[in-house]
Amino acid sequence: MDNNLTISSPQFSEGAFIPEKYTADGANINPPLAISGVSDRAVSLVLIVDDPDAATDPDGPGKTYDHWVVFNIPPSIKQINEDSAPEGSVIGKNGSGQNRYYGPAPPNGTHRYFFKLYGLSAKLNLDSNASKQDVENAMEGKVIQRAQLMAEYSR
């Protein structure tokens, strides 16, 4: 696997707190993200933002909460601007069944938010009704790169 892929944000670093602006307590818009090291073999990218701590939070949904599911991102994309989805991509269903970014909103304590980026050898034959599980199933055998950015938030 090609491990040159990276995802970062000019608004927070690995392990840092996500600024309130990008949470459900703020403007509830996606943060800007920078992408680099995409393989020449990548045909599309997938971005999944989720909160695994929601599964163990006593007031949470009892499962990982999916904040943003974006797929078929063109491999030429180098940045995702604040409050926007990459042009040409498809936004799947988040944990609330909506086709949008939904910012961090932990019921208790500090939760971790994983921005997971994948380089794929193919586009996914899915539409905007796809859930994270649908996307992950369709990605099987196609992942050639992966990168991750983790940040935290608490109220």
N, C-alpha and C positions, 0 to 999 in steps of 0.2 A: 504494500500500500504506500502511496506517495504521501508523505507527511509534511509537505511544505505549506499546506492550506492553513490560513489563519483568519480569525475573526476578532475584531476589537471594536471599541467605541471611544470616541474622543470625550465622552461624557463621564466615563467611569472605567476603572481598570479591573483586572482579574481579582475577584475576592472583595472588591469594594462595594459600597452601598450605591444602589441605583438612585439617582436624583428623583425627588418626589414628582417632578414634572412628568416623568415617564411611568407613573403608577396610577392606579384608580383613585388615589387621593389627590392627584394633580390634574394635568391636562389629559391623562390617559391616552397618550400618543406614543408610538414606538420611538425608541432612541435612534440616533444615527449610528450606523454600523459600517465598518470598513472591512473589506475582503481582499485578501492577497494570496498569492501562491497557488492559484487555480491551475490545475494540470491542463496541458494541451489536449489530453484525452477526455476531459470532462465535457459532457454534452448538456448537462443541466446541473443546477444546484438546488438543494433543499435547506430551508431554515426552519427549525422547530424550537420554540421557546416554551419551556415547561417548568413546573414547580413540583418536584417529587416530595417535598415536605408537606404538601397538602394531604398526602395519603395518611400521615400519622398525626396531623393536627386534630385534636378532639372536636373542633368546630369546623373542620374542613370537609371536603366532599368524600373523603375515604379512599381517594385514589389520586394519582398524579394529575395536576390540573394543567391543561394545555392552553397557553396564553396566545400563541400565534403559530400557525402552520402555513408555510409558504413553499410552494414547489414549482418546478419547471422554470426556475430563475435562470435567465441566460448566463452562461459562464463568463461572458464579457463584463458583467456587472462588478464594479470595484467598490461601490458604496451604496448603501441604502440610506436615503435621506430621512431626517426626522419627519414623523407623521406622513410616511408614504410607503407604498409597497414597490418593489422593483418592477419596472416596466416590462411587460411580457410575461409576468409570473401569474400563478394562480394562488389565491388565498383559500385554504381549506377551512374547515370548521374548528373553532376553538372549543374549550371545555364547556362553554355555555351554548354551543351550537350556532355561534355567529361567525360570519366570514370577516373577521377583523382582529386587530391586535387588542388584547385586553390586558392592561397593566397589572403589576403586582398589587395584591390586596389581601395580605395574610391575616387570618382571623386572630392568631395568637403568635407572639414571639417573632423571631427572625426566620425568614424562609430564604432558601437558595433558589435562584432562577438561572437556568441553564439555556444559553443561546447556542444551539447545536447546528453546525453547518456541515453539509455533506456534498461532495462532488460525485456525480453519478455518470455512468457510461451511457446513459440513455435518458430520454424524457419519460415521465410517468403518464400512463394512459388513464388519467383520472380527471375529474372536474371539481368544481367548487363544493360539491357535496361530500368530498373526501374528509375523513377524520384523520387525526394523527396515526391511528392504528392502520387505517387504509394506506396511508402514505408509507409507513414503515414496512408494511407487507409488500407493497409494490416495489420498494427499494431493494428488497432481498436480491443478492447476487449482482447488484449494480453499483454498489458503493466502492469508489476508488480512492476517496480522500475523506478525512473528517477532521473537524476542528471544533473547539468549544470555548466559550467565554462564560464564566460563572460570576454572578453578582448577587448581592443580598439586599433584602429590604425588610424593615419592621415598622410598625405604626407607632 
